[in-house]
Amino acid sequence: MQGMQSAIVTGPTGAVGMALINNLISHGIRVAAVVRPGSARAARIKDNPLLTKVECGLDELDKLKDRLAQTGFSTGSADERMGGLVFYHLGWDGTFGNSRNNMHGQNLNVKYSLDAVDAANECGCEGWIGTGSQAEYGRFEGKLNAQVPAFPENGYGIAKLCAGQMTRIACSQYGMRHVWTRILSIYGPYDGEKTMVMSTIAALLDGRIPDCTKGEQEWDYLYSDDAGRALMLLGQSGHDGKIYCIGSGRTRPLREYIEDIRDAVNPDAQINFGAVDYAPKQVFYLCADISDLHDDTGFEPSTAFADGIKDTINYLKSEKINEKN
């Protein structure tokens, strides 16, 4: 397998997508960042000689090859594979709240994932990397790996599981390497404002008292830059047909993470632990088994939570300053 020289990335403007393209560029890999037409978040992606932005919605991926050609980004074709070209599919609609159980919407995501395989084939990609989720498993009180049975409990998890299985078969039919990932809890710059980490930071920066559960859950958090590096490594050496869980491989009580956030913002701030009841189907243990990821790519997490959270706080502070300006 030829080393990765260029990559096409859908969904590049979130926490993991931004970290992925930054890791790729820092290793000299050319990147085509596929953004939605008119996306305000596309401005996050800074100009770089190795980076090409191309506007193409998930519902029009059949036009992607032509739009890449218009920008001058080099691809191969379905008849002529371009060694070293990898397709990363991170794009997904409906990842939070009630949209997770919008069944028609989630079903469309499966179609878009298959469309992404078709687009990768038309571009002559050597490999296709998809991003799944812990939601594929449902509730499981143990370390998560490819051997753990998957029993998703919401439309989002069901669609991710289906997308992973169907794209594997589709890639096999085209003769493309297929890697599926299941990403656990990620935090870092550009993360969604509704996540536990970001909402807690925002409350503390605003001088509000965050309401939390008792925080007894044992949880695995991974910094976004580490997640982006893991995806980059899988693009280089992930094995065809394998599923890799992406996390830190370690747990701490959720309360300790929240206390770290408080200490980084304001050690004297109060936290209302126990003010929020646990959800009816609360997961109390979440941890990735990253042994396959380590064995096949050499990946090890490198950012301690206390360090990553400082970078995340600084990012959120800068965003608030930009909003005022």
SERO-4910 file (N, C-alpha, C, O; in steps of 0.05 Angstrom, whole numbers):
BEGIN
 pado doro    nc1    nc2    nc3   cac1   cac2   cac3    cc1    cc2    cc3    oc1    oc2    oc3
  Met    A     17    -24      0      0      0      0     18     25      0     35     28     17
  Gln    A     13     42    -20     28     67    -22     21     86      1     -2     87      9
  Gly    A     40    101     11     35    119     33     15    141     24     14    149      1
  Met    A     -1    150     43    -21    170     37     -8    196     29     10    207     43
  Gln    A    -16    207      6     -6    232     -5    -27    254     -6    -20    278     -5
  Ser    A    -52    246     -8    -74    266     -9    -99    253      2   -102    229      3
  Ala    A   -117    271     11   -142    261     24   -165    280     17   -162    304     14
  Ile    A   -188    267     14   -213    282     11   -229    279     37   -232    256     46
  Val    A   -239    300     49   -252    299     75   -279    313     74   -281    337     68
  Thr    A   -300    297     79   -327    309     83   -330    315    113   -317    302    130
  Gly    A   -347    334    120   -351    341    148   -326    352    161   -320    343    183
  Pro    A   -312    370    148   -286    379    159   -287    401    180   -266    409    190
  Thr    A   -310    412    187   -311    436    203   -317    431    233   -318    450    248
  Gly    A   -322    406    241   -326    400    269   -300    395    283   -279    399    272
  Ala    A   -302    388    309   -278    384    325   -259    363    313   -235    368    311
  Val    A   -270    340    306   -253    319    295   -244    325    267   -221    321    260
  Gly    A   -262    337    250   -255    343    223   -232    364    222   -213    361    206
  Met    A   -234    385    238   -213    405    239   -186    393    248   -165    399    237
  Ala    A   -188    376    268   -164    363    279   -151    345    257   -127    343    255
  Leu    A   -168    331    243   -159    313    222   -144    329    200   -121    322    193
  Ile    A   -157    350    189   -143    364    167   -118    378    177    -99    380    162
  Asn    A   -117    387    202    -93    399    213    -70    378    215    -47    384    209
  Asn    A    -77    354    223    -57    333    225    -47    325    197    -23    321    193
  Leu    A    -66    323    178    -58    315    151    -39    336    139    -18    329    128
  Ile    A    -46    361    141    -30    383    130     -2    384    143     18    388    130
  Ser    A     -2    380    169     24    382    184     43    359    176     67    360    181
  His    A     31    338    163     48    316    154     52    317    123     59    297    111
  Gly    A     46    340    111     52    344     83     32    331     64     38    327     41
  Ile    A      8    324     74    -12    311     58    -32    332     47    -42    348     62
  Arg    A    -36    331     21    -55    350      9    -84    343     16    -91    319     18
  Val    A   -100    363     21   -127    358     31   -148    374     14   -144    397      9
  Ala    A   -169    359      7   -193    372     -5   -214    372     17   -224    351     24
  Ala    A   -221    395     28   -241    397     49   -268    403     35   -272    424     23
  Val    A   -286    384     38   -312    385     25   -332    398     44   -340    386     64
  Val    A   -341    423     38   -358    438     55   -386    442     42   -388    442     18
  Arg    A   -406    445     59   -433    450     49   -433    478     35   -421    496     45
  Pro    A   -448    480     13   -451    506      0   -462    527     19   -482    523     32
  Gly    A   -448    550     21   -457    571     39   -451    567     68   -461    582     85
  Ser    A   -435    547     75   -429    541    103   -414    563    117   -393    572    107
  Ala    A   -425    574    139   -412    594    154   -387    583    168   -367    597    172
  Arg    A   -389    557    175   -366    545    190   -342    540    172   -320    534    181
  Ala    A   -346    542    145   -323    538    127   -301    558    132   -278    553    125
  Ala    A   -308    581    143   -288    602    149   -268    593    170   -246    604    173
  Arg    A   -275    572    185   -256    561    205   -231    550    192   -210    550    204
  Ile    A   -235    540    168   -213    527    154   -194    548    142   -202    562    123
  Lys    A   -171    550    153   -152    571    144   -138    563    118   -133    540    113
  Asp    A   -131    584    103   -117    579     77    -90    566     82    -76    573    101
  Asn    A    -83    548     64    -58    534     66    -51    524     38    -70    515     24
  Pro    A    -26    525     30    -19    515      3    -27    486     -2    -31    478    -25
  Leu    A    -29    470     19    -37    442     16    -67    437     17    -76    414     15
  Leu    A    -82    458     22   -111    455     26   -128    467      4   -122    489     -6
  Thr    A   -148    452     -5   -167    461    -25   -195    459    -13   -203    437     -4
  Lys    A   -210    480    -13   -238    479     -5   -256    475    -29   -252    488    -50
  Val    A   -275    457    -27   -293    452    -49   -322    451    -37   -326    436    -18
  Glu    A   -340    466    -49   -368    466    -39   -383    443    -53   -384    441    -77
  Cys    A   -394    425    -36   -410    403    -46   -426    391    -23   -414    382     -3
  Gly    A   -452    392    -25   -469    381     -3   -469    351     -3   -463    338    -23
  Leu    A   -477    339     19   -479    310     21   -499    299      1   -497    276     -7
  Asp    A   -519    315     -7   -539    306    -25   -531    310    -54   -548    305    -72
  Glu    A   -507    317    -60   -498    321    -87   -469    310    -91   -454    321   -107
  Leu    A   -462    289    -77   -435    278    -78   -429    266   -106   -406    261   -112
  Asp    A   -450    261   -122   -445    252   -149   -432    273   -166   -422    267   -188
  Lys    A   -432    298   -157   -419    320   -171   -391    326   -160   -377    343   -171
  Leu    A   -382    311   -140   -357    318   -126   -333    317   -144   -316    335   -144
  Lys    A   -330    296   -160   -307    293   -177   -304    317   -195   -282    328   -199
  Asp    A   -326    326   -208   -325    349   -226   -317    374   -211   -302    391   -221
  Arg    A   -328    377   -186   -322    402   -171   -293    402   -162   -280    423   -160
  Leu    A   -282    378   -155   -254    376   -148   -237    384   -172   -217    398   -170
  Ala    A   -245    374   -196   -230    381   -220   -229    411   -226   -209    421   -235
  Gln    A   -251    424   -220   -253    453   -224   -234    468   -206   -225    490   -213
  Thr    A   -227    457   -183   -208    470   -165   -179    463   -171   -160    475   -161
  Gly    A   -175    443   -189   -148    434   -195   -137    412   -177   -114    405   -179
  Phe    A   -154    402   -159   -146    380   -141   -144    354   -156   -164    346   -169
  Ser    A   -121    341   -156   -117    317   -172   -130    293   -161   -128    287   -137
  Thr    A   -144    278   -178   -156    253   -170   -150    232   -192   -139    239   -213
  Gly    A   -157    207   -187   -155    187   -207   -183    183   -219   -198    202   -224
  Ser    A   -189    158   -225   -216    151   -236   -223    123   -227   -207    109   -216
  Ala    A   -248    115   -233   -257     88   -226   -241     67   -240   -238     45   -230
  Asp    A   -230     74   -263   -214     55   -279   -184     56   -272   -169     38   -279
  Glu    A   -177     78   -259   -148     81   -253   -145     92   -224   -147    116   -219
  Arg    A   -139     74   -206   -136     81   -178   -112    100   -175    -92     97   -188
  Met    A   -116    120   -157    -94    138   -152    -82    130   -125    -93    135   -104
  Gly    A    -59    117   -126    -45    108   -102    -40    131    -83    -31    152    -91
  Gly    A    -46    127    -58    -41    148    -38    -64    167    -34    -61    186    -18
  Leu    A    -87    163    -48   -110    181    -44   -131    167    -26   -140    145    -33
  Val    A   -138    179     -4   -156    167     16   -180    186     19   -178    210     20
  Phe    A   -204    174     22   -229    189     26   -238    186     55   -241    163     64
  Tyr    A   -241    208     69   -251    207     96   -280    218     96   -285    240     87
  His    A   -299    202    106   -327    211    107   -335    216    136   -341    197    151
  Leu    A   -335    242    143   -343    250    170   -371    264    169   -383    267    190
  Gly    A   -380    271    145   -405    286    143   -429    270    152   -432    247    145
  Trp    A   -446    283    168   -470    269    178   -490    290    188   -482    309    201
  Asp    A   -515    287    181   -536    305    190   -550    294    214   -557    270    214
  Gly    A   -555    310    235   -571    302    257   -556    285    278   -560    261    281
  Thr    A   -538    299    292   -521    285    312   -529    291    341   -518    279    359
  Phe    A   -547    311    345   -555    318    372   -585    318    376   -600    321    357
  Gly    A   -593    314    401   -621    318    409   -641    301    394   -635    278    388
  Asn    A   -664    313    389   -686    298    376   -679    289    348   -691    270    338
  Ser    A   -660    302    335   -653    295    307   -641    267    306   -641    254    285
  Arg    A   -631    257    329   -620    230    329   -642    209    324   -635    187    315
  Asn    A   -667    215    330   -688    197    325   -707    205    302   -730    197    300
  Asn    A   -697    223    285   -710    229    260   -703    207    240   -682    207    227
  Met    A   -721    187    239   -714    162    224   -709    167    194   -690    156    183
  His    A   -726    184    182   -722    189    154   -695    204    149   -681    199    130
  Gly    A   -689    223    167   -664    238    165   -640    220    169   -621    222    154
  Gln    A   -641    202    189   -619    184    194   -616    164    171   -593    157    163
  Asn    A   -638    156    159   -637    137    137   -623    151    113   -608    138     98
  Leu    A   -628    177    109   -614    191     88   -584    191     92   -569    190     73
  Asn    A   -575    192    117   -546    191    123   -534    165    113   -511    165    104
  Val    A   -548    143    115   -538    118    104   -534    120     74   -514    112     63
  Lys    A   -554    132     60   -552    136     31   -528    154     25   -512    148      7
  Tyr    A   -525    176     40   -502    194     35   -475    180     39   -456    186     25
  Ser    A   -474    162     58   -450    147     63   -443    129     39   -420    127     31
  Leu    A   -464    116     28   -460    100      4   -453    118    -20   -436    110    -37
  Asp    A   -465    142    -21   -458    161    -42   -428    169    -40   -415    173    -60
  Ala    A   -419    171    -15   -391    178    -10   -372    156    -20   -350    162    -30
  Val    A   -381    131    -17   -365    109    -28   -364    111    -59   -343    107    -71
  Asp    A   -387    116    -71   -388    119   -100   -369    142   -109   -355    139   -129
  Ala    A   -370    164    -94   -354    187   -101   -324    180    -99   -308    188   -116
  Ala    A   -317    166    -77   -289    157    -74   -280    140    -96   -258    142   -106
  Asn    A   -297    122   -105   -290    104   -127   -286    120   -153   -267    115   -168
  Glu    A   -304    139   -158   -302    156   -182   -276    172   -182   -265    179   -203
  Cys    A   -267    179   -158   -242    194   -155   -217    177   -155   -195    187   -154
  Gly    A   -221    150   -157   -199    132   -157   -185    129   -131   -161    123   -130
  Cys    A   -199    132   -108   -187    130    -82   -177    102    -76   -190     82    -84
  Glu    A   -155    100    -61   -145     74    -52   -160     64    -28   -164     40    -25
  Gly    A   -168     83    -10   -181     75     15   -204     93     22   -205    116     13
  Trp    A   -222     83     39   -245     98     48   -247     94     78   -249     72     88
  Ile    A   -248    116     93   -249    115    122   -275    128    131   -281    151    124
  Gly    A   -291    113    146   -317    124    156   -316    127    186   -302    113    200
  Thr    A   -331    146    196   -332    152    225   -359    144    237   -379    156    231
  Gly    A   -358    123    253   -382    115    268   -381    125    297   -367    144    302
  Ser    A   -396    112    314   -400    123    341   -404    101    362   -411     78    356
  Gln    A   -399    109    387   -405     92    410   -435     85    410   -443     64    421
  Ala    A   -452    102    398   -481     97    397   -488     71    383   -510     61    386
  Glu    A   -470     61    367   -475     35    353   -478     12    373   -491     -8    367
  Tyr    A   -466     15    397   -466     -7    416   -491     -7    434   -498    -28    444
  Gly    A   -503     16    437   -524     17    458   -510     18    485   -490     32    488
  Arg    A   -521      4    505   -509      4    531   -493    -21    535   -502    -44    531
  Phe    A   -468    -18    544   -450    -41    549   -431    -33    571   -417    -13    569
  Glu    A   -429    -48    592   -413    -42    615   -386    -56    612   -380    -75    628
  Gly    A   -370    -48    593   -343    -60    590   -329    -45    568   -340    -26    556
  Lys    A   -303    -52    563   -288    -39    542   -299    -46    515   -306    -68    509
  Leu    A   -301    -25    498   -313    -29    472   -292    -35    450   -272    -21    448
  Asn    A   -297    -56    435   -281    -63    412   -298    -76    391   -323    -77    394
  Ala    A   -286    -84    369   -301    -95    346   -317   -120    353   -336   -127    339
  Gln    A   -308   -134    374   -321   -160    381   -346   -156    398   -361   -175    401
  Val    A   -349   -133    410   -373   -128    427   -398   -126    410   -398   -111    390
  Pro    A   -419   -141    417   -444   -140    401   -455   -112    401   -454    -98    421
  Ala    A   -466   -104    378   -478    -77    375   -508    -79    376   -521    -92    360
  Phe    A   -520    -65    396   -549    -63    399   -557    -34    402   -564    -26    424
  Pro    A   -555    -18    381   -561     11    383   -590     16    392   -608      0    385
  Glu    A   -594     38    407   -621     43    418   -633     68    406   -655     76    415
  Asn    A   -620     82    388   -633    105    375   -627    105    345   -609     90    336
  Gly    A   -641    121    330   -638    122    301   -610    128    292   -601    118    272
  Tyr    A   -597    146    307   -570    154    300   -551    130    301   -536    125    283
  Gly    A   -552    115    323   -535     92    327   -541     70    306   -523     57    296
  Ile    A   -567     66    301   -576     46    281   -565     53    254   -555     36    239
  Ala    A   -567     79    246   -558     88    220   -528     86    218   -518     78    197
  Lys    A   -513     93    239   -484     91    238   -476     61    235   -458     55    219
  Leu    A   -489     43    249   -483     15    247   -488      5    218   -472     -9    206
  Cys    A   -511     13    207   -519      5    180   -499     17    160   -491      3    141
  Ala    A   -492     42    163   -473     55    145   -446     41    145   -434     36    124
  Gly    A   -437     33    169   -411     19    171   -412     -7    156   -393    -14    142
  Gln    A   -433    -23    160   -435    -49    147   -438    -47    117   -425    -61    102
  Met    A   -456    -29    108   -462    -27     80   -439    -15     64   -434    -23     41
  Thr    A   -425      5     75   -402     17     61   -379     -3     59   -364     -2     40
  Arg    A   -377    -21     78   -356    -41     77   -360    -59     52   -342    -65     37
  Ile    A   -385    -68     49   -392    -85     25   -388    -69     -1   -378    -79    -20
  Ala    A   -398    -44     -1   -395    -27    -25   -366    -23    -32   -359    -24    -56
  Cys    A   -349    -18    -12   -320    -14    -18   -308    -40    -29   -291    -39    -47
  Ser    A   -316    -63    -18   -306    -88    -27   -314    -93    -56   -298   -103    -72
  Gln    A   -338    -85    -64   -347    -88    -91   -330    -71   -111   -326    -78   -134
  Tyr    A   -320    -48   -101   -304    -31   -117   -274    -37   -115   -258    -27   -131
  Gly    A   -266    -54    -96   -238    -60    -93   -223    -39    -77   -199    -36    -80
  Met    A   -238    -24    -60   -225     -3    -43   -222    -13    -15   -239    -28     -4
  Arg    A   -200     -5     -2   -196    -11     26   -217      3     43   -222     27     38
  His    A   -229    -10     62   -250      1     79   -242      0    108   -234    -22    118
  Val    A   -243     22    122   -238     23    151   -261     38    164   -269     59    155
  Trp    A   -272     26    185   -294     39    200   -285     44    228   -272     28    241
  Thr    A   -291     68    238   -283     75    265   -308     80    282   -329     88    272
  Arg    A   -305     75    307   -326     82    327   -314    101    347   -298     93    364
  Ile    A   -322    126    345   -309    147    360   -325    151    386   -349    155    385
  Leu    A   -311    151    409   -324    155    434   -326    185    441   -329    201    422
  Ser    A   -323    193    465   -328    221    473   -303    238    467   -281    233    479
  Ile    A   -306    257    449   -284    275    441   -290    303    452   -313    311    453
  Tyr    A   -269    317    460   -272    345    468   -250    361    455   -229    349    447
  Gly    A   -254    387    452   -233    403    441   -244    427    426   -269    430    424
  Pro    A   -227    444    415   -236    467    399   -255    458    377   -252    437    365
  Tyr    A   -275    475    371   -295    471    350   -316    451    357   -333    444    341
  Asp    A   -316    440    382   -337    421    390   -364    435    393   -365    460    395
  Gly    A   -385    420    392   -412    431    393   -418    443    421   -408    433    441
  Glu    A   -433    464    421   -438    479    446   -456    463    465   -457    470    489
  Lys    A   -469    442    456   -487    427    474   -474    404    488   -487    391    505
  Thr    A   -449    399    483   -435    377    496   -430    384    526   -431    408    533
  Met    A   -426    364    542   -421    369    571   -397    387    575   -399    406    591
  Val    A   -375    381    561   -351    397    565   -355    426    557   -349    444    573
  Met    A   -366    431    534   -369    458    524   -390    474    539   -386    498    545
  Ser    A   -412    461    546   -433    475    561   -423    482    589   -430    503    600
  Thr    A   -407    465    602   -396    470    628   -376    493    627   -377    511    644
  Ile    A   -358    493    607   -339    515    604   -354    541    600   -347    561    613
  Ala    A   -374    541    583   -389    566    576   -402    577    601   -402    601    606
  Ala    A   -414    559    617   -428    568    642   -408    581    661   -414    602    672
  Leu    A   -385    568    665   -365    578    684   -354    605    674   -349    623    690
  Leu    A   -349    607    648   -338    633    637   -358    655    640   -351    678    643
  Asp    A   -384    648    640   -405    668    643   -412    674    672   -429    691    678
  Gly    A   -398    660    691   -403    664    719   -428    650    729   -437    655    751
  Arg    A   -438    631    713   -462    616    722   -452    590    737   -430    582    733
  Ile    A   -470    579    752   -464    554    767   -475    530    750   -500    528    747
  Pro    A   -458    513    740   -468    491    724   -483    470    740   -475    463    762
  Asp    A   -506    461    730   -521    440    742   -512    413    729   -512    411    704
  Cys    A   -504    394    745   -494    369    735   -506    345    749   -520    349    770
  Thr    A   -502    321    739   -509    297    753   -489    293    776   -472    310    780
  Lys    A   -491    272    790   -471    266    811   -444    261    800   -424    262    814
  Gly    A   -443    255    774   -417    251    761   -403    224    768   -379    223    768
  Glu    A   -419    204    773   -407    178    781   -400    161    757   -387    140    760
  Gln    A   -408    169    733   -402    154    709   -372    152    705   -357    171    707
  Glu    A   -363    127    698   -335    124    690   -333    129    660   -346    115    644
  Trp    A   -316    149    653   -318    158    625   -290    160    612   -270    165    625
  Asp    A   -290    156    586   -266    158    569   -268    183    552   -286    185    535
  Tyr    A   -251    203    557   -250    227    540   -224    228    525   -203    222    536
  Leu    A   -225    236    500   -201    238    483   -201    266    470   -221    276    460
  Tyr    A   -178    279    471   -175    306    459   -177    304    429   -168    285    417
  Ser    A   -190    324    417   -196    323    388   -171    320    371   -171    306    351
  Asp    A   -149    332    379   -124    330    363   -114    301    362   -104    292    342
  Asp    A   -117    287    385   -110    259    386   -128    242    367   -119    224    354
  Ala    A   -154    249    367   -173    235    350   -166    239    321   -167    221    304
  Gly    A   -159    264    314   -151    270    286   -126    255    278   -124    246    256
  Arg    A   -107    253    297    -83    238    291    -88    208    287    -77    196    270
  Ala    A   -107    197    303   -114    169    300   -126    164    273   -119    144    260
  Leu    A   -144    182    264   -155    179    237   -134    182    215   -135    167    196
  Met    A   -115    200    218    -94    202    199    -78    176    197    -72    167    175
  Leu    A    -71    165    220    -56    140    221    -71    117    208    -59    100    195
  Leu    A    -97    116    212   -114     95    200   -115     99    170   -116     79    155
  Gly    A   -114    123    160   -112    128    132    -86    117    120    -86    109     97
  Gln    A    -65    117    136    -39    107    127    -37     76    130    -26     63    112
  Ser    A    -47     65    152    -42     37    157    -65     21    169    -61     -1    178
  Gly    A    -90     32    168   -112     17    178   -118     -7    160   -115     -5    135
  His    A   -126    -29    171   -129    -54    156   -157    -55    143   -177    -48    155
  Asp    A   -158    -65    119   -183    -68    104   -203    -85    119   -196   -107    128
  Gly    A   -227    -74    122   -249    -90    134   -250    -88    164   -268   -100    176
  Lys    A   -231    -74    177   -231    -74    206   -246    -50    218   -250    -30    205
  Ile    A   -255    -54    242   -269    -33    258   -250    -26    281   -240    -43    295
  Tyr    A   -246      0    284   -228     10    306   -244     29    324   -256     48    314
  Cys    A   -243     24    350   -253     43    369   -232     65    375   -208     58    378
  Ile    A   -241     90    375   -223    112    380   -230    125    407   -252    136    409
  Gly    A   -212    124    425   -215    137    452   -188    137    465   -168    132    452
  Ser    A   -188    144    491   -162    144    505   -155    117    516   -131    111    521
  Gly    A   -175    100    519   -170     73    531   -169     74    561   -163     53    573
  Arg    A   -175     97    573   -175    100    602   -200    114    611   -212    129    596
  Thr    A   -208    109    636   -232    122    647   -225    137    673   -206    130    687
  Arg    A   -242    157    679   -242    171    704   -271    177    710   -287    178    692
  Pro    A   -278    181    736   -305    190    742   -311    217    728   -294    234    728
  Leu    A   -335    220    718   -342    244    704   -339    269    722   -332    290    713
  Arg    A   -343    264    748   -340    286    767   -312    298    767   -308    322    769
  Glu    A   -292    281    763   -264    290    763   -259    308    738   -245    328    740
  Tyr    A   -270    300    715   -267    317    691   -279    344    696   -267    365    689
  Ile    A   -303    344    708   -317    370    713   -301    387    732   -299    411    729
  Glu    A   -289    374    752   -273    389    771   -248    401    758   -239    423    764
  Asp    A   -236    385    739   -213    396    723   -221    420    707   -206    440    705
  Ile    A   -245    419    695   -255    442    680   -258    467    698   -249    489    692
  Arg    A   -271    462    721   -274    484    741   -247    496    749   -244    520    749
  Asp    A   -228    478    756   -202    488    765   -188    504    744   -173    523    750
  Ala    A   -192    497    719   -179    511    697   -192    539    691   -178    557    682
  Val    A   -218    541    697   -232    566    692   -231    584    717   -223    607    716
  Asn    A   -240    572    740   -241    587    765   -243    567    788   -264    556    793
  Pro    A   -220    562    802   -220    542    823   -240    547    845   -248    529    860
  Asp    A   -249    572    848   -268    579    869   -297    576    861   -315    580    877
  Ala    A   -302    569    836   -329    567    826   -344    543    838   -331    523    846
  Gln    A   -370    545    840   -387    524    851   -398    507    828   -404    517    807
  Ile    A   -401    481    834   -414    462    815   -437    449    830   -434    440    852
  Asn    A   -461    449    818   -484    436    830   -485    407    822   -501    399    805
  Phe    A   -468    391    835   -469    362    830   -494    350    842   -502    357    864
  Gly    A   -507    334    826   -532    321    835   -557    337    829   -579    328    835
  Ala    A   -554    360    817   -577    377    810   -593    365    786   -616    371    782
  Val    A   -579    349    770   -592    336    747   -594    306    751   -574    293    759
  Asp    A   -618    295    747   -622    267    750   -608    252    726   -606    262    704
  Tyr    A   -600    227    732   -590    210    711   -612    204    691   -636    203    698
  Ala    A   -605    201    665   -625    194    645   -635    166    650   -622    150    663
  Pro    A   -660    160    641   -671    133    646   -654    110    636   -653     89    648
  Lys    A   -639    114    614   -621     94    603   -592    102    605   -577     99    587
  Gln    A   -585    114    628   -559    125    632   -537    104    629   -539     82    641
  Val    A   -516    110    613   -493     93    611   -474    101    634   -468    125    637
  Phe    A   -464     82    649   -447     88    672   -418     81    668   -400     86    685
  Tyr    A   -412     68    645   -384     61    639   -380     63    609   -394     50    593
  Leu    A   -360     79    601   -354     81    573   -323     82    570   -310     99    581
  Cys    A   -313     62    555   -284     61    551   -278     46    526   -290     25    520
  Ala    A   -259     57    510   -250     44    485   -228     24    491   -210     30    506
  Asp    A   -229      2    477   -206    -17    476   -191     -8    451   -200    -13    428
  Ile    A   -168      4    455   -153     15    432   -129     -3    425   -110      6    411
  Ser    A   -130    -29    433   -107    -47    428   -103    -51    398    -81    -51    388
  Asp    A   -125    -55    383   -122    -59    354   -112    -33    341    -95    -34    323
  Leu    A   -122    -10    349   -113     15    339    -83     19    344    -68     28    326
  His    A    -74     12    368    -46     14    374    -29     -5    358     -8      2    347
  Asp    A    -38    -30    357    -23    -51    344    -19    -46    314      2    -51    302
  Asp    A    -40    -35    301    -39    -31    272    -28     -4    263    -18     -1    241
  Thr    A    -28     16    281    -19     43    274      2     54    292     15     74    285
  Gly    A      5     43    316     24     54    336     11     77    352     26     90    367
  Phe    A    -15     82    349    -28    104    362    -27    102    393    -32     81    404
  Glu    A    -20    124    405    -22    128    434    -33    156    439    -23    175    427
  Pro    A    -52    159    458    -61    186    465    -37    202    476    -21    191    490
  Ser    A    -36    228    469    -13    244    478    -20    269    494     -3    282    505
  Thr    A    -46    275    496    -54    299    510    -70    293    535    -91    281    534
  Ala    A    -59    302    558    -73    298    583    -98    316    583    -98    337    571
  Phe    A   -119    307    597   -144    323    598   -139    351    608   -150    370    596
  Ala    A   -123    354    628   -119    381    640   -106    400    619   -111    424    619
  Asp    A    -89    389    602    -76    405    581    -96    411    558    -98    434    549
  Gly    A   -110    391    549   -130    395    528   -152    414    535   -161    429    519
  Ile    A   -160    413    561   -182    430    569   -173    459    570   -189    477    565
  Lys    A   -147    465    576   -137    492    575   -139    503    546   -147    526    542
  Asp    A   -131    487    527   -133    496    499   -162    500    491   -168    519    476
  Thr    A   -180    483    501   -209    486    494   -220    511    506   -236    525    493
  Ile    A   -213    517    531   -222    542    544   -212    566    529   -227    585    524
  Asn    A   -186    566    521   -175    589    506   -190    592    479   -195    615    470
  Tyr    A   -197    570    466   -212    572    441   -239    585    446   -247    603    431
  Leu    A   -253    576    468   -280    587    473   -278    616    481   -296    632    473
  Lys    A   -257    624    495   -254    652    502   -250    669    477   -262    691    474
  Ser    A   -234    659    458   -229    674    433   -255    676    417   -260    696    403
  Glu    A   -272    655    417   -297    656    403   -315    678    415   -329    692    400
  Lys    A   -316    680    441   -332    700    454   -323    728    447   -339    746    444
  Ile    A   -297    732    446   -286    758    438   -294    765    409   -301    787    403
  Asn    A   -292    745    392   -299    749    364   -329    756    361   -337    772    344
  Glu    A   -346    743    378   -375    749    377   -380    778    384   -397    791    372
  Lys    A   -365    788    404   -369    816    413   -360    836    392   -371    858    389
  Asn    A   -339    827    377   -328    845    356   -344    843    330   -338    856    311
***
